């Protein structure tokens, strides 16, 4: 019975972590017909930090550490968890403003043509995390 209560109290956090994990194993976006390619979530997670040197793609990748910080602060410092959660969502959605992305070491760029399941799982993990943080913040407040 105790396990069921723990799961019920943390269902959105559990779903958030599950969606993040699923996003790692699915393609996240596709590039144009001139260089058709799908980028896998795990590769983007591991090497995405290199985008920090290129501007906009790095801003999008920052959603990952912001999400992890939100998970960490979720139960103890809930206001920080909400702040990090909102920031993660903003960074993740900033990806829609990027029209072209670097596709190889030679500096070639290609248009982003598709957003695949991995991207939507990733964004969903951040939204579920924010829902959990808001529930945790307002659960014990007297109305």
C-alpha positions, 0 to 999 in steps of 0.5 A: 500500500505504501508503494502505491501511495508513493507512485500516486504522489509522484506519477507526473515525475515518473512519467516525466522521467519515462518520457525523457528516457523514451526520447533518447531512443527515438529520432528527434528531427529530420533534415531536408531532402538534400541531406535526408537524415534523422537525428537520434535523441541519445546522440543529441543528448551526448553531443548537443553541448557542442551547440553551445559554441554555435548559438541557438542549438546550444540554447535548445540543448540547455533544456536538458540540464534545466530539466534535471535541475528541476527534477532534483529540486522538485521536492525540496525547493519547489519554487526553483523546480518551477523556475527551472521547469519553465526555463527548460520548456522555453529552451526546448520550444526555441527549437521551432525558431531554428530553420537550419542546423549544422549536419556535418563537420564541414559546416554544411547546414540543412533545413529542419523538415520534420519533428519526430517522436523523440522531440515530442517525448522530450518536450512532454517530459518537461511539461509533465515535470512542470505539472508535477512541480506545480502540484507539489507546490500547491498540494499542501497549501490551504485554500 
